[in-house]
């Protein structure tokens, strides 16, 4: 699933024009370029290099990933950024926590950060979404800054729900983005709390 996701996202990136590469993503403060650069960071940086970058960022993972994404987005061509994903489709990288499901989530969510922001219409296969939705836990919500108190997420296209409270309806992949702390463009959610999760 991870390898297929990376190859499909590389194809998506190869089809973007320059304006789309410069467009904002769902990741606050990052254009599509920065998201694409960040997605391949784990393939390109050795553990010692990562620790050096983390030390430079005074131990802040957020500062480190932001700095590296901005640097690499400026340093590499768009063709190279796409190739990093395709050439490393089978790379065994995993995030510090979450194992293989975490790696899949990293690729799927960042791919949606790009596709949804651009209005691309890409649909993540249901089997990949199921792995990630079934792994939604309070600890993960806290890690990603997702505040879902008082709402029950209910997918329109999969038999999946999470939480308690007022129903919030949307596609499974859009609800997954909420669990990863994202806000969505207007019109993608239905429910009394929809504006709470909609970007300005």
C-alpha positions as CSV (number, residue, x, y, z in Angstrom):
1,X,0.0,0.0,0.0
2,X,2.8,2.4,0.9
3,X,4.7,1.7,-2.4
4,X,1.5,2.2,-4.5
5,X,0.7,5.4,-2.7
6,X,4.1,6.9,-3.3
7,X,4.1,6.0,-7.0
8,X,0.6,7.4,-7.5
9,X,1.6,10.6,-5.7
10,X,4.7,10.9,-7.8
11,X,2.4,10.7,-10.9
12,X,0.2,13.4,-9.5
13,X,3.1,15.6,-8.8
14,X,4.5,15.1,-12.3
15,X,1.2,16.4,-13.7
16,X,1.2,19.7,-11.8
17,X,2.1,23.0,-13.5
18,X,4.3,25.7,-11.9
19,X,1.3,27.6,-10.4
20,X,0.1,24.5,-8.7
21,X,3.6,23.8,-7.2
22,X,3.5,27.3,-5.8
23,X,0.0,27.0,-4.4
24,X,-0.7,26.7,-0.7
25,X,-1.4,23.2,0.7
26,X,-3.5,22.2,3.7
27,X,-0.3,22.2,5.8
28,X,-0.2,25.7,7.3
29,X,2.6,27.8,5.9
30,X,3.7,25.3,3.3
31,X,3.2,25.4,-0.5
32,X,2.8,22.2,-2.5
33,X,6.6,22.4,-3.0
34,X,7.4,22.2,0.8
35,X,5.0,19.3,1.3
36,X,6.5,17.3,-1.5
37,X,10.0,18.0,-0.2
38,X,9.0,17.0,3.3
39,X,7.5,13.7,2.1
40,X,10.9,12.4,1.0
41,X,13.0,13.8,3.9
42,X,13.1,10.4,5.5
43,X,14.6,8.8,2.4
44,X,17.2,11.4,1.9
45,X,18.5,12.2,5.4
46,X,20.5,9.6,7.3
47,X,19.9,9.2,11.0
48,X,23.1,11.2,11.9
49,X,22.1,14.0,9.5
50,X,18.6,14.1,11.0
51,X,20.0,14.3,14.5
52,X,22.3,17.2,13.4
53,X,19.3,19.0,12.0
54,X,17.3,18.4,15.2
55,X,20.1,19.8,17.2
56,X,20.2,22.9,15.0
57,X,16.5,23.3,15.7
58,X,17.2,23.1,19.5
59,X,15.3,19.8,19.7
60,X,12.1,21.0,18.1
61,X,10.9,18.4,15.6
62,X,8.5,21.0,14.1
63,X,11.2,23.6,13.6
64,X,13.5,21.0,12.1
65,X,11.0,19.6,9.6
66,X,10.0,23.1,8.6
67,X,13.5,24.3,8.0
68,X,14.5,21.2,6.0
69,X,11.3,21.3,3.9
70,X,11.9,24.9,3.0
71,X,15.5,24.4,2.2
72,X,14.9,21.3,0.1
73,X,11.9,22.8,-1.7
74,X,14.2,25.6,-2.9
75,X,17.2,23.3,-3.7
76,X,15.4,20.7,-5.9
77,X,13.5,20.9,-9.1
78,X,9.9,19.9,-9.2
79,X,10.8,16.9,-11.4
80,X,13.3,15.8,-8.8
81,X,10.9,16.2,-5.9
82,X,8.4,13.9,-7.7
83,X,11.2,11.4,-8.5
84,X,12.3,11.2,-4.9
85,X,8.9,9.6,-4.1
86,X,8.9,7.3,-7.1
87,X,12.5,6.2,-6.7
88,X,11.9,5.4,-3.1
89,X,8.5,3.7,-3.3
90,X,9.8,0.6,-1.6
91,X,12.0,2.4,1.0
92,X,11.5,1.0,4.5
93,X,11.3,4.4,6.2
94,X,8.9,4.7,9.1
95,X,8.2,7.7,11.4
96,X,9.5,7.6,15.0
97,X,6.1,6.3,16.2
98,X,3.4,4.4,14.4
99,X,5.3,1.8,12.4
100,X,4.1,0.9,8.9
101,X,0.7,2.4,9.5
102,X,2.4,5.6,10.5
103,X,4.4,5.6,7.3
104,X,1.2,5.0,5.2
105,X,-0.5,7.8,7.1
106,X,2.3,10.2,6.4
107,X,2.1,9.6,2.7
108,X,-1.7,9.5,2.4
109,X,-2.3,12.6,4.5
110,X,0.4,14.7,2.9
111,X,-0.8,13.6,-0.5
112,X,-4.3,14.8,0.4
113,X,-2.8,18.0,1.8
114,X,-1.8,18.6,-1.8
115,X,-4.7,17.1,-3.7
116,X,-7.5,18.6,-1.6
117,X,-5.9,22.0,-1.6
118,X,-5.6,22.0,-5.4
119,X,-9.1,20.6,-5.9
120,X,-7.6,17.6,-7.6
121,X,-10.3,15.1,-6.8
122,X,-7.9,12.2,-6.1
123,X,-9.6,9.3,-4.2
124,X,-7.4,7.3,-1.9
125,X,-8.3,3.6,-2.2
126,X,-10.6,2.3,0.5
127,X,-8.3,-0.4,1.8
128,X,-5.6,2.2,2.6
129,X,-8.1,4.5,4.3
130,X,-9.4,1.6,6.4
131,X,-6.0,0.9,7.8
132,X,-5.6,4.5,8.9
133,X,-9.2,5.2,10.1
134,X,-9.1,2.0,12.2
135,X,-5.9,3.3,13.9
136,X,-7.4,6.7,15.0
137,X,-6.8,7.0,18.7
138,X,-7.0,9.8,21.3
139,X,-3.2,9.8,21.5
140,X,-2.8,10.4,17.8
141,X,-5.4,13.2,17.9
142,X,-3.4,14.9,20.6
143,X,-0.1,14.5,18.7
144,X,-1.6,16.1,15.5
145,X,-3.5,18.8,17.4
146,X,-6.9,17.5,16.3
147,X,-9.7,18.7,18.6
148,X,-12.7,16.5,18.0
149,X,-14.5,17.0,21.3
150,X,-18.3,17.0,21.0
151,X,-18.4,15.6,17.5
152,X,-19.0,12.2,16.0
153,X,-17.3,11.7,12.6
154,X,-19.4,9.7,10.3
155,X,-18.1,8.7,6.8
156,X,-20.5,8.8,3.9
157,X,-18.6,6.3,1.8
158,X,-17.3,3.8,4.3
159,X,-18.8,2.1,7.3
160,X,-16.8,4.1,9.8
161,X,-17.5,6.5,12.6
162,X,-15.5,7.9,15.6
163,X,-16.3,9.9,18.7
164,X,-19.4,11.1,20.4
165,X,-21.5,14.2,20.0
166,X,-23.1,16.0,17.0
167,X,-22.7,14.1,13.7
168,X,-20.2,15.5,11.2
169,X,-20.5,13.9,7.8
170,X,-18.0,13.8,5.0
171,X,-16.0,11.4,2.9
172,X,-13.7,9.0,4.7
173,X,-10.6,10.7,3.4
174,X,-11.8,14.2,4.5
175,X,-12.6,12.9,8.0
176,X,-9.1,11.3,8.1
177,X,-7.7,14.8,7.5
178,X,-9.6,16.1,10.5
179,X,-8.1,13.4,12.6
180,X,-4.7,14.7,11.5
181,X,-5.5,18.2,12.6
182,X,-6.4,19.7,9.2
183,X,-9.0,22.2,8.2
184,X,-10.8,21.7,4.9
185,X,-12.1,23.9,2.1
186,X,-15.7,25.0,2.5
187,X,-18.5,22.7,1.3
188,X,-16.8,19.3,2.1
189,X,-18.4,18.6,5.5
190,X,-22.0,18.4,6.7
191,X,-23.2,19.0,10.2
192,X,-23.7,21.7,12.8
193,X,-19.9,21.8,13.6
194,X,-18.8,21.9,10.0
195,X,-17.6,25.5,10.2
196,X,-15.3,24.7,13.1
197,X,-13.3,22.4,10.7
198,X,-13.4,24.7,7.6
199,X,-10.5,26.9,6.6
200,X,-11.2,30.6,6.4
